[in-house]
Amino acid sequence: MRIEKNPFFNDRLFSILKYIAINNPANAKKFKKELDQKIINLVNMPFKYRQSIHYDDINVRDLIFKGYTIPYLIDNDMIVILDIFKWENK
């Protein structure tokens, strides 16, 4: 199984990391490292997380990480990371 990150996700993640790094660059690096590990682990159990409440599709799941929601699509042999947002922004 392969993981692909949507360009929109990458842009949003970069903005979040930039905001975190204003006060503490080490926390931004730690956040990115831990998030990447969670995303990599999706290959082992892609249906581990709940069905998305933001999309009407059983193959779209919500990974919750430190208050952020990361919806991802399971499509045959590929996982597509769609977005990242805080709960209050949606």
MMTF fields as JSON, N, C-alpha, C and O atoms, coordinates in Angstrom:
{
  "mmtfVersion": "1.0.0",
  "mmtfProducer": "UNKNOWN",
  "numBonds": 359,
  "numAtoms": 360,
  "numGroups": 90,
  "numChains": 1,
  "numModels": 1,
  "chainsPerModel": [1],
  "groupsPerChain": [90],
  "chainIdList": ["A"],
  "bondAtomList": [4, 2, 8, 6, 12, 10, 16, 14, 20, 18, 24, 22, 28, 26, 32, 30, 36, 34, 40, 38, 44, 42, 48, 46, 52, 50, 56, 54, 60, 58, 64, 62, 68, 66, 72, 70, 76, 74, 80, 78, 84, 82, 88, 86, 92, 90, 96, 94, 100, 98, 104, 102, 108, 106, 112, 110, 116, 114, 120, 118, 124, 122, 128, 126, 132, 130, 136, 134, 140, 138, 144, 142, 148, 146, 152, 150, 156, 154, 160, 158, 164, 162, 168, 166, 172, 170, 176, 174, 180, 178, 184, 182, 188, 186, 192, 190, 196, 194, 200, 198, 204, 202, 208, 206, 212, 210, 216, 214, 220, 218, 224, 222, 228, 226, 232, 230, 236, 234, 240, 238, 244, 242, 248, 246, 252, 250, 256, 254, 260, 258, 264, 262, 268, 266, 272, 270, 276, 274, 280, 278, 284, 282, 288, 286, 292, 290, 296, 294, 300, 298, 304, 302, 308, 306, 312, 310, 316, 314, 320, 318, 324, 322, 328, 326, 332, 330, 336, 334, 340, 338, 344, 342, 348, 346, 352, 350, 356, 354],
  "bondOrderList": [1, 1, 1, 1, 1, 1, 1, 1, 1, 1, 1, 1, 1, 1, 1, 1, 1, 1, 1, 1, 1, 1, 1, 1, 1, 1, 1, 1, 1, 1, 1, 1, 1, 1, 1, 1, 1, 1, 1, 1, 1, 1, 1, 1, 1, 1, 1, 1, 1, 1, 1, 1, 1, 1, 1, 1, 1, 1, 1, 1, 1, 1, 1, 1, 1, 1, 1, 1, 1, 1, 1, 1, 1, 1, 1, 1, 1, 1, 1, 1, 1, 1, 1, 1, 1, 1, 1, 1, 1],
  "groupList": [{"groupName": "MET", "atomNameList": ["N", "CA", "C", "O"], "elementList": ["N", "C", "C", "O"], "formalChargeList": [0, 0, 0, 0], "bondAtomList": [1, 0, 2, 1, 3, 2], "bondOrderList": [1, 1, 2], "singleLetterCode": "M", "chemCompType": "L-PEPTIDE LINKING"}, {"groupName": "ARG", "atomNameList": ["N", "CA", "C", "O"], "elementList": ["N", "C", "C", "O"], "formalChargeList": [0, 0, 0, 0], "bondAtomList": [1, 0, 2, 1, 3, 2], "bondOrderList": [1, 1, 2], "singleLetterCode": "R", "chemCompType": "L-PEPTIDE LINKING"}, {"groupName": "ILE", "atomNameList": ["N", "CA", "C", "O"], "elementList": ["N", "C", "C", "O"], "formalChargeList": [0, 0, 0, 0], "bondAtomList": [1, 0, 2, 1, 3, 2], "bondOrderList": [1, 1, 2], "singleLetterCode": "I", "chemCompType": "L-PEPTIDE LINKING"}, {"groupName": "GLU", "atomNameList": ["N", "CA", "C", "O"], "elementList": ["N", "C", "C", "O"], "formalChargeList": [0, 0, 0, 0], "bondAtomList": [1, 0, 2, 1, 3, 2], "bondOrderList": [1, 1, 2], "singleLetterCode": "E", "chemCompType": "L-PEPTIDE LINKING"}, {"groupName": "LYS", "atomNameList": ["N", "CA", "C", "O"], "elementList": ["N", "C", "C", "O"], "formalChargeList": [0, 0, 0, 0], "bondAtomList": [1, 0, 2, 1, 3, 2], "bondOrderList": [1, 1, 2], "singleLetterCode": "K", "chemCompType": "L-PEPTIDE LINKING"}, {"groupName": "ASN", "atomNameList": ["N", "CA", "C", "O"], "elementList": ["N", "C", "C", "O"], "formalChargeList": [0, 0, 0, 0], "bondAtomList": [1, 0, 2, 1, 3, 2], "bondOrderList": [1, 1, 2], "singleLetterCode": "N", "chemCompType": "L-PEPTIDE LINKING"}, {"groupName": "PRO", "atomNameList": ["N", "CA", "C", "O"], "elementList": ["N", "C", "C", "O"], "formalChargeList": [0, 0, 0, 0], "bondAtomList": [1, 0, 2, 1, 3, 2], "bondOrderList": [1, 1, 2], "singleLetterCode": "P", "chemCompType": "L-PEPTIDE LINKING"}, {"groupName": "PHE", "atomNameList": ["N", "CA", "C", "O"], "elementList": ["N", "C", "C", "O"], "formalChargeList": [0, 0, 0, 0], "bondAtomList": [1, 0, 2, 1, 3, 2], "bondOrderList": [1, 1, 2], "singleLetterCode": "F", "chemCompType": "L-PEPTIDE LINKING"}, {"groupName": "ASP", "atomNameList": ["N", "CA", "C", "O"], "elementList": ["N", "C", "C", "O"], "formalChargeList": [0, 0, 0, 0], "bondAtomList": [1, 0, 2, 1, 3, 2], "bondOrderList": [1, 1, 2], "singleLetterCode": "D", "chemCompType": "L-PEPTIDE LINKING"}, {"groupName": "LEU", "atomNameList": ["N", "CA", "C", "O"], "elementList": ["N", "C", "C", "O"], "formalChargeList": [0, 0, 0, 0], "bondAtomList": [1, 0, 2, 1, 3, 2], "bondOrderList": [1, 1, 2], "singleLetterCode": "L", "chemCompType": "L-PEPTIDE LINKING"}, {"groupName": "SER", "atomNameList": ["N", "CA", "C", "O"], "elementList": ["N", "C", "C", "O"], "formalChargeList": [0, 0, 0, 0], "bondAtomList": [1, 0, 2, 1, 3, 2], "bondOrderList": [1, 1, 2], "singleLetterCode": "S", "chemCompType": "L-PEPTIDE LINKING"}, {"groupName": "TYR", "atomNameList": ["N", "CA", "C", "O"], "elementList": ["N", "C", "C", "O"], "formalChargeList": [0, 0, 0, 0], "bondAtomList": [1, 0, 2, 1, 3, 2], "bondOrderList": [1, 1, 2], "singleLetterCode": "Y", "chemCompType": "L-PEPTIDE LINKING"}, {"groupName": "ALA", "atomNameList": ["N", "CA", "C", "O"], "elementList": ["N", "C", "C", "O"], "formalChargeList": [0, 0, 0, 0], "bondAtomList": [1, 0, 2, 1, 3, 2], "bondOrderList": [1, 1, 2], "singleLetterCode": "A", "chemCompType": "L-PEPTIDE LINKING"}, {"groupName": "GLN", "atomNameList": ["N", "CA", "C", "O"], "elementList": ["N", "C", "C", "O"], "formalChargeList": [0, 0, 0, 0], "bondAtomList": [1, 0, 2, 1, 3, 2], "bondOrderList": [1, 1, 2], "singleLetterCode": "Q", "chemCompType": "L-PEPTIDE LINKING"}, {"groupName": "VAL", "atomNameList": ["N", "CA", "C", "O"], "elementList": ["N", "C", "C", "O"], "formalChargeList": [0, 0, 0, 0], "bondAtomList": [1, 0, 2, 1, 3, 2], "bondOrderList": [1, 1, 2], "singleLetterCode": "V", "chemCompType": "L-PEPTIDE LINKING"}, {"groupName": "HIS", "atomNameList": ["N", "CA", "C", "O"], "elementList": ["N", "C", "C", "O"], "formalChargeList": [0, 0, 0, 0], "bondAtomList": [1, 0, 2, 1, 3, 2], "bondOrderList": [1, 1, 2], "singleLetterCode": "H", "chemCompType": "L-PEPTIDE LINKING"}, {"groupName": "GLY", "atomNameList": ["N", "CA", "C", "O"], "elementList": ["N", "C", "C", "O"], "formalChargeList": [0, 0, 0, 0], "bondAtomList": [1, 0, 2, 1, 3, 2], "bondOrderList": [1, 1, 2], "singleLetterCode": "G", "chemCompType": "PEPTIDE LINKING"}, {"groupName": "THR", "atomNameList": ["N", "CA", "C", "O"], "elementList": ["N", "C", "C", "O"], "formalChargeList": [0, 0, 0, 0], "bondAtomList": [1, 0, 2, 1, 3, 2], "bondOrderList": [1, 1, 2], "singleLetterCode": "T", "chemCompType": "L-PEPTIDE LINKING"}, {"groupName": "TRP", "atomNameList": ["N", "CA", "C", "O"], "elementList": ["N", "C", "C", "O"], "formalChargeList": [0, 0, 0, 0], "bondAtomList": [1, 0, 2, 1, 3, 2], "bondOrderList": [1, 1, 2], "singleLetterCode": "W", "chemCompType": "L-PEPTIDE LINKING"}],
  "groupTypeList": [0, 1, 2, 3, 4, 5, 6, 7, 7, 5, 8, 1, 9, 7, 10, 2, 9, 4, 11, 2, 12, 2, 5, 5, 6, 12, 5, 12, 4, 4, 7, 4, 4, 3, 9, 8, 13, 4, 2, 2, 5, 9, 14, 5, 0, 6, 7, 4, 11, 1, 13, 10, 2, 15, 11, 8, 8, 2, 5, 14, 1, 8, 9, 2, 7, 4, 16, 11, 17, 2, 6, 11, 9, 2, 8, 5, 8, 0, 2, 14, 2, 9, 8, 2, 7, 4, 18, 3, 5, 4],
  "groupIdList": [1, 2, 3, 4, 5, 6, 7, 8, 9, 10, 11, 12, 13, 14, 15, 16, 17, 18, 19, 20, 21, 22, 23, 24, 25, 26, 27, 28, 29, 30, 31, 32, 33, 34, 35, 36, 37, 38, 39, 40, 41, 42, 43, 44, 45, 46, 47, 48, 49, 50, 51, 52, 53, 54, 55, 56, 57, 58, 59, 60, 61, 62, 63, 64, 65, 66, 67, 68, 69, 70, 71, 72, 73, 74, 75, 76, 77, 78, 79, 80, 81, 82, 83, 84, 85, 86, 87, 88, 89, 90],
  "secStructList": [7, 3, 3, 3, 3, 7, 2, 2, 2, 2, 2, 2, 2, 2, 2, 2, 2, 2, 2, 2, 2, 2, 2, 7, 2, 2, 2, 2, 2, 2, 2, 2, 2, 2, 2, 2, 2, 2, 2, 2, 2, 6, 6, 6, 7, 6, 6, 7, 1, 7, 5, 7, 1, 1, 1, 1, 7, 6, 6, 3, 3, 3, 3, 3, 3, 6, 6, 3, 3, 3, 3, 3, 3, 3, 3, 6, 6, 3, 3, 3, 3, 7, 7, 7, 3, 3, 4, 4, 4, 7],
  "xCoordList": [0.846, 0.0, 0.893, 1.937, 0.467, 1.234, 0.501, -0.73, 1.249, 0.666, 1.007, 2.158, -0.037, 0.148, -0.455, -1.569, 0.291, -0.195, -0.679, 0.054, -1.899, -2.506, -1.725, -1.338, -1.485, -0.786, -1.478, -0.81, -2.802, -3.542, -3.159, -2.983, -3.031, -2.606, -1.218, -0.984, -0.304, 1.067, 1.108, 1.856, 0.308, 0.252, -0.281, 0.271, -1.356, -1.955, -1.005, -0.87, -0.356, 0.587, 1.745, 2.167, 2.253, 3.34, 2.911, 3.692, 1.697, 1.192, 1.114, 1.471, 0.653, 0.543, 1.929, 2.146, 2.856, 4.218, 4.894, 5.625, 4.654, 5.215, 4.678, 5.425, 3.389, 2.773, 3.341, 3.639, 3.488, 4.043, 5.489, 5.914, 6.242, 7.667, 7.935, 9.052, 6.936, 7.125, 7.576, 8.502, 6.923, 7.255, 8.288, 9.112, 8.252, 9.148, 9.434, 8.646, 10.534, 10.864, 11.015, 10.716, 11.469, 11.624, 10.266, 10.14, 9.248, 7.9, 7.353, 6.652, 7.66, 7.205, 7.826, 7.145, 9.113, 9.792, 9.221, 9.02, 8.959, 8.395, 6.988, 6.646, 6.185, 4.826, 4.876, 4.148, 5.735, 5.857, 6.327, 5.804, 7.305, 7.839, 6.774, 6.625, 6.037, 4.99, 3.832, 3.286, 3.46, 2.393, 2.809, 2.021, 4.031, 4.528, 4.499, 4.169, 4.841, 4.819, 3.398, 3.181, 2.436, 1.023, 0.566, -0.124, 0.95, 0.553, 1.191, 0.525, 2.445, 3.129, 2.469, 2.369, 2.021, 1.373, 0.005, -0.533, -0.565, -1.844, -1.74, -2.736, -0.566, -0.37, -0.718, -1.257, -0.418, -0.676, -2.16, -2.645, -2.872, -4.304, -5.033, -5.306, -5.349, -5.952, -7.341, -7.729, -8.093, -9.441, -9.454, -10.501, -8.305, -8.174, -9.016, -9.59, -9.088, -9.761, -11.215, -11.615, -11.985, -13.425, -13.724, -12.903, -14.93, -15.408, -15.559, -15.999, -15.2, -15.211, -16.618, -17.571, -16.728, -18.003, -18.124, -19.184, -17.034, -17.012, -17.258, -17.548, -17.143, -17.355, -18.364, -18.404, -19.163, -20.169, -19.639, -20.185, -18.584, -17.95, -17.32, -16.583, -17.606, -17.079, -15.563, -14.923, -14.986, -13.542, -12.755, -11.528, -13.437, -12.756, -12.791, -13.854, -11.617, -11.474, -10.883, -10.26, -11.076, -10.541, -9.485, -9.803, -8.251, -7.188, -7.173, -7.061, -7.284, -7.27, -5.889, -5.433, -5.229, -3.877, -3.72, -3.732, -3.574, -3.358, -4.352, -3.969, -5.624, -6.671, -6.885, -7.817, -6.053, -6.193, -6.862, -6.628, -7.691, -8.333, -7.652, -7.493, -7.255, -6.6, -7.449, -7.312, -8.328, -9.115, -8.241, -7.413, -8.452, -7.7, -8.617, -9.56, -8.321, -9.117, -8.368, -7.191, -9.057, -8.49, -9.025, -10.227, -8.125, -8.518, -7.658, -6.517, -8.216, -7.523, -6.177, -6.152, -5.079, -3.764, -3.083, -1.857, -3.883, -3.326, -4.121, -5.341, -3.406, -4.018, -3.68, -2.509, -4.71, -4.51, -4.859, -5.999, -3.877, -4.093, -4.694, -4.067, -5.906, -6.669, -6.458, -6.308, -6.446, -6.491, -6.014, -5.842, -5.803, -5.554, -6.193, -6.015, -6.944, -7.592, -7.915, -7.997, -8.097, -8.554, -10.064, -10.731, -10.605, -12.043, -12.842, -13.935, -12.329, -13.114, -13.094, -13.863, -12.218, -12.142, -13.104, -13.219, -13.798, -14.687, -16.111, -16.987],
  "yCoordList": [-1.177, 0.0, 1.243, 1.276, 2.243, 3.455, 4.637, 4.659, 5.614, 6.82, 8.007, 8.215, 8.781, 9.982, 11.161, 11.078, 12.257, 13.457, 14.472, 14.841, 14.904, 15.909, 17.223, 17.563, 17.969, 19.26, 20.229, 21.008, 20.183, 21.031, 20.689, 21.581, 19.392, 18.948, 19.495, 20.004, 19.39, 19.866, 21.361, 21.806, 22.131, 23.576, 23.901, 24.742, 23.227, 23.479, 23.052, 23.746, 21.911, 21.432, 22.414, 22.71, 22.914, 23.891, 25.127, 25.644, 25.604, 26.771, 26.486, 27.334, 25.31, 24.927, 24.845, 25.346, 24.216, 24.08, 25.437, 25.671, 26.323, 27.67, 28.407, 29.102, 28.257, 28.902, 28.347, 29.108, 27.034, 26.408, 26.848, 27.09, 26.952, 27.279, 28.713, 29.034, 29.572, 30.956, 30.968, 31.693, 30.171, 30.13, 29.077, 29.281, 27.939, 26.847, 25.95, 25.053, 26.179, 25.37, 23.878, 23.039, 23.546, 22.133, 21.44, 20.28, 22.153, 21.574, 21.345, 20.362, 22.23, 22.06, 20.81, 20.048, 20.601, 19.403, 18.144, 17.14, 18.196, 17.046, 16.733, 15.57, 17.764, 17.603, 16.907, 15.942, 17.395, 16.816, 15.371, 14.519, 15.091, 13.735, 12.76, 11.666, 13.152, 12.288, 12.104, 11.007, 13.16, 13.053, 12.133, 11.298, 12.281, 11.411, 9.95, 9.075, 9.684, 8.307, 7.745, 6.588, 8.561, 8.129, 7.83, 6.84, 8.684, 8.502, 7.244, 6.493, 7.005, 5.804, 4.546, 3.539, 4.596, 3.441, 3.12, 2.04, 4.034, 3.771, 2.586, 1.907, 2.335, 1.223, -0.107, -1.001, -0.242, -1.482, -1.716, -2.842, -0.666, -0.772, 0.459, 1.392, 0.479, 1.687, 2.027, 3.195, 1.047, 1.312, 1.481, 1.339, 1.78, 1.909, 3.064, 2.943, 4.156, 5.346, 5.417, 4.703, 6.282, 6.37, 6.852, 7.488, 6.52, 7.031, 8.543, 9.045, 9.248, 10.707, 11.261, 10.787, 12.265, 12.944, 14.118, 14.734, 14.423, 15.543, 15.104, 15.935, 13.811, 13.263, 12.122, 11.405, 11.962, 10.904, 9.718, 9.384, 9.096, 7.969, 7.074, 7.553, 5.785, 4.847, 4.692, 4.275, 5.019, 4.886, 6.119, 6.126, 7.151, 8.339, 8.259, 8.137, 8.331, 8.191, 9.46, 10.252, 9.656, 10.813, 10.36, 9.708, 10.701, 10.489, 11.737, 12.855, 11.546, 12.664, 12.687, 11.683, 13.856, 13.985, 15.349, 16.369, 15.371, 16.587, 17.695, 18.854, 17.334, 18.315, 18.603, 19.325, 18.061, 18.249, 17.024, 15.9, 17.244, 16.159, 16.046, 17.033, 14.827, 14.558, 13.535, 12.335, 13.988, 13.034, 12.392, 13.05, 11.092, 10.382, 9.393, 8.864, 9.157, 8.291, 6.985, 6.99, 5.869, 4.554, 4.137, 3.934, 4.016, 3.717, 2.566, 2.771, 1.353, 0.132, -0.024, -0.345, 0.192, -0.005, 1.326, 1.397, 2.381, 3.697, 4.413, 4.278, 5.169, 6.032, 7.463, 7.808, 8.299, 9.692, 10.573, 10.575, 11.317, 12.241, 13.515, 14.16, 13.878, 14.938, 16.334, 17.302, 16.442, 17.764, 17.647, 16.542, 18.776, 18.837, 20.119, 21.186, 20.01, 21.192, 20.955, 19.82, 22.066, 22.025, 21.881, 22.301, 21.304, 21.077, 22.361, 22.368, 23.454, 24.669, 25.396, 26.334, 24.968, 25.622, 25.032, 25.572, 23.949, 23.326, 23.419, 22.942],
  "zCoordList": [0.0, 0.0, 0.0, 0.651, -0.731, -0.933, -0.304, -0.271, 0.193, 0.784, -0.112, -0.496, -0.434, -1.255, -0.504, 0.012, -0.447, 0.239, -0.795, -1.713, -0.633, -1.489, -1.329, -0.211, -2.42, -2.297, -1.333, -0.653, -1.273, -0.336, 1.103, 1.933, 1.392, 2.72, 3.039, 4.135, 2.088, 2.317, 2.608, 3.478, 1.884, 2.114, 3.502, 4.211, 3.878, 5.197, 6.325, 7.332, 6.138, 7.15, 7.305, 8.423, 6.192, 6.246, 7.037, 7.835, 6.831, 7.562, 9.061, 9.878, 9.411, 10.822, 11.455, 12.558, 10.754, 11.285, 11.428, 12.391, 10.48, 10.552, 11.769, 12.458, 12.035, 13.191, 14.505, 15.426, 14.586, 15.798, 15.999, 17.129, 14.91, 14.993, 15.438, 15.843, 15.368, 15.823, 17.28, 17.642, 18.108, 19.533, 19.876, 20.767, 19.17, 19.534, 18.323, 18.021, 17.639, 16.457, 16.769, 15.92, 17.96, 18.34, 18.394, 18.001, 18.882, 18.917, 17.517, 17.281, 16.597, 15.214, 14.598, 13.912, 14.842, 14.326, 14.955, 14.272, 16.26, 16.965, 16.445, 16.231, 16.245, 15.714, 14.356, 14.124, 13.457, 12.118, 12.171, 11.452, 13.013, 13.132, 13.635, 13.089, 14.671, 15.228, 14.244, 14.13, 13.543, 12.551, 11.407, 10.963, 10.934, 9.865, 10.291, 9.49, 11.539, 12.032, 12.049, 11.688, 12.467, 12.456, 11.031, 10.789, 10.1, 8.705, 8.126, 7.413, 8.414, 7.931, 8.486, 7.786, 9.73, 10.349, 9.746, 9.992, 8.963, 8.306, 7.349, 7.097, 6.824, 5.896, 6.562, 5.91, 7.841, 8.565, 8.831, 8.716, 9.182, 9.496, 8.95, 9.706, 7.667, 7.086, 7.63, 7.612, 8.111, 8.626, 10.145, 10.777, 10.727, 12.183, 12.743, 13.825, 12.025, 12.532, 12.052, 11.133, 12.684, 12.425, 11.003, 10.343, 10.571, 9.287, 9.414, 10.449, 8.379, 8.418, 8.597, 7.979, 9.446, 9.62, 8.64, 8.532, 7.931, 6.999, 5.554, 4.692, 5.293, 3.946, 4.041, 5.041, 3.017, 2.997, 2.181, 1.128, 2.675, 1.996, 3.053, 3.915, 2.992, 3.988, 3.888, 4.853, 2.74, 2.546, 2.965, 2.876, 3.417, 3.935, 5.451, 6.06, 6.043, 7.499, 8.098, 7.39, 9.399, 10.123, 11.12, 12.115, 10.858, 11.829, 12.713, 12.211, 14.01, 14.948, 15.606, 16.152, 15.544, 16.092, 16.733, 16.045, 18.057, 18.834, 18.497, 18.337, 18.392, 18.119, 16.646, 16.292, 15.789, 14.343, 13.742, 14.185, 12.738, 12.007, 10.653, 9.935, 10.32, 9.045, 8.299, 8.536, 7.397, 6.616, 5.535, 4.905, 5.343, 4.308, 3.605, 4.194, 2.336, 1.48, 1.245, 0.885, 1.45, 1.169, -0.199, -0.374, -1.154, -2.529, -3.052, -3.466, -3.028, -3.454, -2.745, -1.557, -3.43, -2.826, -2.504, -2.423, -2.319, -2.06, -0.967, -0.876, -0.149, 0.86, 0.466, 0.302, 0.314, -0.068, 1.128, 1.594, 1.619, 2.731, 2.132, 1.292, 2.561, 1.909, 2.498, 1.753, 3.823, 4.449, 5.885, 6.4, 6.528, 7.962, 8.467, 7.878, 9.57, 10.134, 11.596, 12.066, 12.301, 13.685, 13.697, 12.751, 14.735, 14.807, 14.734, 14.167, 15.294, 15.302, 13.956, 13.749, 13.04, 11.735, 10.716, 9.616, 11.036, 10.053, 10.453, 9.732]
}
